[in-house]
Amino acid sequence: MLGEIIMEGYKRLASYILATVINDLTIQFIDRWIDKKSRTVDQMTQAARSGKQNIAEGYTVQSLETYIRLVGVAEGSMKELACDYEDFLRQNNFQTWSKEDPRIRVFRDFRAVWKNPNTPNTPNLPKNPEEAANLLLTFCQMETYLLKKQIEALEEKFVKEGGFRENLFKKRMEEKIRRRD
């Protein structure tokens, strides 16, 4: 029961849903346009997976400090994946579209939601590799922004409420005082 409640909680996080979409599309992207013998395959796969998994793992830990750290790892993984898409575009002499480009604005209007319990509304990967890489680069940038905001909110919560160990210590001290009285 508790496990189901936790699962539902992190699945509601927009950053987790978008990370799931990025993970799914990255696998499709690799299958279509990356040489299977390339080390890039492992790097991109691990970065996409790490982003998603660290969000989920962070949500389930008791320590707010650890949660902040894991979301930071997820953010780093998304930045790494974004660099891989930038490299792909550059190495293949494709353009990286500016954020003012109307095509990017269409990508940025995408909102990741669950269609059903374990299936996000993943868009179709464009058939053009330049468009596909720009879509995924945009999603990585959106994800990085969401994770940055999530970290800021968690840090604010930590400042207001304290951390797991700190709160346990307070409870322990309260118990000691109660026993003396």
N, C-alpha and C positions, 0 to 999 in steps of 0.2 A: 504494500500500500504506500509506504513512505517513498519507496523507489519510484513508483508511478507518479507521485506528486512532484518529485524532483524532476523527473523526465519531462513532465508537462511544463514545468516552470522554465527550464532552459529552452525548450522547444518554442516558447513564445518569444524569446529574444530575437529581435529582427536580425541581429548580427549572426546568430546561429543559423537562421533560415538562409540568409544570403550566403554564408560560408558553405552551406550544403549545396546551394545552386552552383557556386563557383567550383566546388569539388567535382560535382557531376559533369559540368561543362568542360572542366580541365581534362578529365579523362577522355571525353569525346574529342577535344582539341588535339590531344596527344595522339590518339588513334588515327586522326586524319592527317596531321601535318608535321609531326616530329619523328625523326629517324629513331626507330625502336632500339638501335644500338647506342644511341647517344646517352651520355650521362645526364643530360637535361631531362630525360624522361623520369628518372628517379627523383631528381631535384624538384621538378614541378609537381609530381605526384605527392611527394612528402610534404611540400610546402602547403599544398591545397588541403591535404588531410590534417596536417598539424594545426592549421587555422581552425578548422571545424572542431577537432577533438579537444583542443585546449580550452575552447569556449565551454564545451560540455563538461569537461573535467573540472574546470574552475568553478562552475556553478554548483557542483556537487560537494565541494570541500567546505569544511566548517570555518577555516581560517580566511578572513577577509584579505589578509596580506597575500596568502597563496593565490586566492582568486585574482587579485590585481596582477600578480606576477604571471599567472597563466594567460590572462587576457592580453598582457603585454607580449607574451610569446606568440599568441595568435596574431596580434598586430604585426609583429616582426615577420611572421610567416607570410602574411598577405603582402607586405612590402617586398619580400623576396620574390614572391610569385609575380607581382607587378613588374619587377625588374626583368624577370624571365620573358614576360610578354613584350616589354620594351625591346629587349635583345632580339627576340624573334622578328619584330617589325623592322628593326635596324638591319639585321643580318640578311633579311630577304628583300631589302630595298623597298619596304612598304612605308607608308606615311603613318605617323602617330597623329591622330586627329586631335585638334585643340578642344578644350572644354566648351568653347563657344560654337563649335561645329554643330549644326542642327541634328546630325546623326547621333552625336554624343548626347545631346539633350533628350533624344528619344530613349537612349539606353538609360539615362539617369532617371527617367520617369518610371522605370520598372520598380515595383514593390514586391519583395519576396514574401509570400504567405504560404501556408499549408493548404493544399487542395484536399488532403485527407491526412490521417495521423502521421504518416511517414513519407509523404510525397509533396515536395514543394512545387510551386508553379514555375518550373524550369522552362525558360524560353527555348525555342529551337536554336541550335548553334548555326549561325550563318554559313552558307556554303563557300563564301569568299574568305580566304584566310586572313586578309587584311581587316575585313570587317569583324571577323570572329575574334581576332587578337585585340582589336580596339574595344569590342564589347567586354571581353574578359578583363582587360586593363582597367576599364571604367568601373566594372564591378569590384575589382580589387581596391580601387581608390575609394569607392563608396564604403566598402567594408572597413577599410582602414579608418575612415572618418567615424563610422559607427563605433568601432572599438576604442578609438581615442575618447569619444564622448562617454562610453561605458566606463573606461578607466577613471576619467574625471569624476563621474558620479560615485564610483566605488571609493575613491580617495576621499571625497567629501563625506561619505557615510562613515568611513574609518575615522576621520577626524572627529565627527560628532558622537559616534557610538563606541569607538575603541575597537580593539581587535579581540580575537577569540581568547588568547592567553590573558590579556589584560582583564577581560570580563570575568574569566574564571578566577583570577586572582582576587578581584573585588568580592566575588561570591564567597571565596574561601575566607577572606578577612571578615566579612559579615558573619559567617558561621562561627568563627573564633570568638567574636565579640558576643554573639548570641549565647554561646556555651558558657562564657564567663559570667554572664548576668544571671 
